Amino acid sequence: PAPHGLSRASWRSSDRSGVATAGGTLLVLLAIAVWLSPSPSGLGTHRQLGLPPCTLLDWYGFRCPSCGMTTAWSYLVRGQIVPALRANAGGALLAVAAFVGGPWLLCSGIRGRWIGSWPSESWTIALAVLILVTTLTQWIVRLALGW
């Protein structure tokens, strides 16, 4: 079932704006990824936004699980799938989810009801677990192999 309050044929204005805002936010993040130049090193693209370097990498010399996510998004919006997966496979999956989810949420919010149907809770959890496991597995492999 859809989240409470969002299963009716017509949503309240707060429901509509919340869903549309979520979709719009994902699309803005994708637009930012287009604006950024992916770092050839596979990480550090976020520095173009004035953000600091990864603390774990800076202090201890190894990447954190999210290192390379911004770079992955930046590669993926350019259609460069292999470099995106190398930078951060979980980040690449998140970007794909944003490509699908952003327009769907924005249009559903504007329309005031779901386009298609609300994905089941088990499907949503499975996708989140897939992204998390992918991110952590790649991180552990990198640590183990000293990449």
LUMROKE-546018 format. One record per residue (C-alpha): residue number from 1; x, y negated, z negated. Coordinates in steps of 0.02 Angstrom, whole numbers, plus 32768, in hexadecimal, padded with zeros to 4 digits. Example, Ala and Ser with C-alpha at 12.3 -4.5 7.8 and 13.67 -1.06 7.14 Angstrom:
! LUMROKE-546018
<seq 1	u 8267	v 80E1	w 7E7A>
<seq 2	u 82AC	v 8035	w 7E9B>
! end
This chain:
! LUMROKE-546018
<seq 1	u 8000	v 8000	w 8000>
<seq 2	u 8031	v 7F4B	w 8018>
<seq 3	u 806E	v 7EE3	w 7F84>
<seq 4	u 7FE4	v 7EA1	w 7F13>
<seq 5	u 7F85	v 7E15	w 7F67>
<seq 6	u 7FCA	v 7E35	w 8015>
<seq 7	u 7F56	v 7EC0	w 804C>
<seq 8	u 7EBE	v 7E50	w 806B>
<seq 9	u 7E92	v 7E1D	w 811B>
<seq 10	u 7EB5	v 7D68	w 80F0>
<seq 11	u 7F42	v 7D36	w 807B>
<seq 12	u 7F4B	v 7CA5	w 8002>
<seq 13	u 7FB7	v 7C15	w 803E>
<seq 14	u 803C	v 7C41	w 7FBB>
<seq 15	u 8045	v 7CF3	w 7FFF>
<seq 16	u 8054	v 7CB2	w 80B0>
<seq 17	u 80DC	v 7C35	w 8086>
<seq 18	u 813E	v 7CB4	w 801F>
<seq 19	u 813F	v 7D36	w 80A9>
<seq 20	u 8164	v 7CB5	w 8130>
<seq 21	u 81F0	v 7C6B	w 80C6>
<seq 22	u 8240	v 7D16	w 80B0>
<seq 23	u 823C	v 7D31	w 816C>
<seq 24	u 827B	v 7C83	w 8190>
<seq 25	u 830A	v 7C9A	w 8116>
<seq 26	u 8343	v 7D38	w 816E>
<seq 27	u 833D	v 7CDE	w 8215>
<seq 28	u 83A2	v 7C4B	w 81CF>
<seq 29	u 8425	v 7CC6	w 8190>
<seq 30	u 842E	v 7D13	w 823E>
<seq 31	u 8440	v 7C64	w 8289>
<seq 32	u 84CF	v 7C3F	w 8211>
<seq 33	u 8521	v 7CE2	w 8248>
<seq 34	u 8516	v 7CA5	w 82FC>
<seq 35	u 8568	v 7C00	w 82CB>
<seq 36	u 85FA	v 7C56	w 8272>
<seq 37	u 868E	v 7CA1	w 82CC>
<seq 38	u 86AE	v 7D53	w 8292>
<seq 39	u 8757	v 7D68	w 8240>
<seq 40	u 87C5	v 7DE1	w 82A2>
<seq 41	u 8806	v 7E26	w 81FC>
<seq 42	u 8757	v 7E6A	w 81D6>
<seq 43	u 873A	v 7DFB	w 813F>
<seq 44	u 8742	v 7D46	w 810A>
<seq 45	u 86C2	v 7D01	w 8185>
<seq 46	u 8661	v 7CB9	w 80F1>
<seq 47	u 86F3	v 7C41	w 80D1>
<seq 48	u 86B3	v 7BD9	w 8164>
<seq 49	u 8620	v 7BAC	w 80F4>
<seq 50	u 8694	v 7B64	w 8070>
<seq 51	u 8682	v 7BFC	w 7FFF>
<seq 52	u 8717	v 7C3D	w 7F9C>
<seq 53	u 8776	v 7CDB	w 7FC9>
<seq 54	u 873F	v 7D81	w 7F7F>
<seq 55	u 8775	v 7D81	w 7EC9>
<seq 56	u 8795	v 7E3C	w 7EC5>
<seq 57	u 8803	v 7E32	w 7F5F>
<seq 58	u 8859	v 7D94	w 7F22>
<seq 59	u 887C	v 7DD4	w 7E71>
<seq 60	u 8895	v 7E8F	w 7E8B>
<seq 61	u 88BF	v 7EA4	w 7F42>
<seq 62	u 882D	v 7F10	w 7F78>
<seq 63	u 8787	v 7EEB	w 7FCA>
<seq 64	u 86E2	v 7EE7	w 7F6D>
<seq 65	u 864D	v 7F48	w 7FB3>
<seq 66	u 8607	v 7EAB	w 8006>
<seq 67	u 86AA	v 7E73	w 8057>
<seq 68	u 868D	v 7E64	w 8111>
<seq 69	u 85CF	v 7E52	w 810B>
<seq 70	u 85CD	v 7DA2	w 8152>
<seq 71	u 8649	v 7DDA	w 81D6>
<seq 72	u 85D9	v 7E6F	w 81FE>
<seq 73	u 8543	v 7DFD	w 8217>
<seq 74	u 85AA	v 7D88	w 8283>
<seq 75	u 85E4	v 7E18	w 82F2>
<seq 76	u 8538	v 7E67	w 82FA>
<seq 77	u 84DE	v 7DCA	w 8337>
<seq 78	u 855C	v 7DCB	w 83C7>
<seq 79	u 8530	v 7E7E	w 83F2>
<seq 80	u 85DA	v 7EBE	w 83B7>
<seq 81	u 859D	v 7F56	w 8359>
<seq 82	u 8640	v 7FB5	w 833D>
<seq 83	u 869D	v 7F1F	w 82F2>
<seq 84	u 8603	v 7EFC	w 8287>
<seq 85	u 8603	v 7FAD	w 8243>
<seq 86	u 86BF	v 7FA5	w 8223>
<seq 87	u 86AE	v 7F01	w 81C5>
<seq 88	u 8624	v 7F44	w 8154>
<seq 89	u 85AA	v 7FCB	w 818B>
<seq 90	u 852E	v 7FA0	w 8102>
<seq 91	u 8534	v 7EEA	w 8136>
<seq 92	u 8514	v 7F1D	w 81EB>
<seq 93	u 847B	v 7F81	w 81B2>
<seq 94	u 843E	v 7EE9	w 814F>
<seq 95	u 8450	v 7E7E	w 81EB>
<seq 96	u 83E8	v 7EFB	w 824F>
<seq 97	u 8365	v 7EF7	w 81C5>
<seq 98	u 8365	v 7E38	w 81D1>
<seq 99	u 8351	v 7E40	w 828F>
<seq 100	u 82B7	v 7EAC	w 8278>
<seq 101	u 8274	v 7E68	w 81D4>
<seq 102	u 828E	v 7DAE	w 81F1>
<seq 103	u 8219	v 7D96	w 8285>
<seq 104	u 819C	v 7E14	w 823E>
<seq 105	u 8192	v 7DBB	w 8196>
<seq 106	u 818C	v 7D0E	w 81E3>
<seq 107	u 8103	v 7D3B	w 825E>
<seq 108	u 80A0	v 7D9B	w 81DC>
<seq 109	u 80A9	v 7D07	w 8165>
<seq 110	u 8071	v 7C8D	w 81EB>
<seq 111	u 7FE5	v 7D02	w 821F>
<seq 112	u 7FAD	v 7D24	w 816C>
<seq 113	u 7FAD	v 7DE1	w 817A>
<seq 114	u 802A	v 7E68	w 81A4>
<seq 115	u 8056	v 7E82	w 8259>
<seq 116	u 804C	v 7F3E	w 8267>
<seq 117	u 804B	v 7F81	w 81B7>
<seq 118	u 80AA	v 7F6C	w 8116>
<seq 119	u 8136	v 7FED	w 810D>
<seq 120	u 811C	v 806E	w 8086>
<seq 121	u 8177	v 8058	w 7FE2>
<seq 122	u 81D7	v 80FA	w 7FFF>
<seq 123	u 8211	v 80BE	w 80AB>
<seq 124	u 824B	v 8017	w 8063>
<seq 125	u 82A8	v 806D	w 7FD5>
<seq 126	u 82F8	v 80E8	w 804E>
<seq 127	u 8338	v 8059	w 80BA>
<seq 128	u 837E	v 7FFE	w 8022>
<seq 129	u 83D3	v 809D	w 7FE5>
<seq 130	u 841A	v 80BF	w 8093>
<seq 131	u 8467	v 8010	w 8098>
<seq 132	u 84AB	v 801F	w 7FE7>
<seq 133	u 84F3	v 80CE	w 8002>
<seq 134	u 8540	v 8099	w 80A7>
<seq 135	u 8590	v 8001	w 8057>
<seq 136	u 85D4	v 8061	w 7FC1>
<seq 137	u 8610	v 80F5	w 8029>
<seq 138	u 8672	v 8084	w 809E>
<seq 139	u 86BB	v 8028	w 8008>
<seq 140	u 86F0	v 80CB	w 7FB1>
<seq 141	u 873E	v 810D	w 8052>
<seq 142	u 879E	v 806A	w 8066>
<seq 143	u 87DC	v 8074	w 7FB3>
<seq 144	u 880D	v 812B	w 7FC6>
<seq 145	u 8869	v 810F	w 8069>
<seq 146	u 88B5	v 8069	w 8037>
<seq 147	u 8866	v 8008	w 80C6>
! end
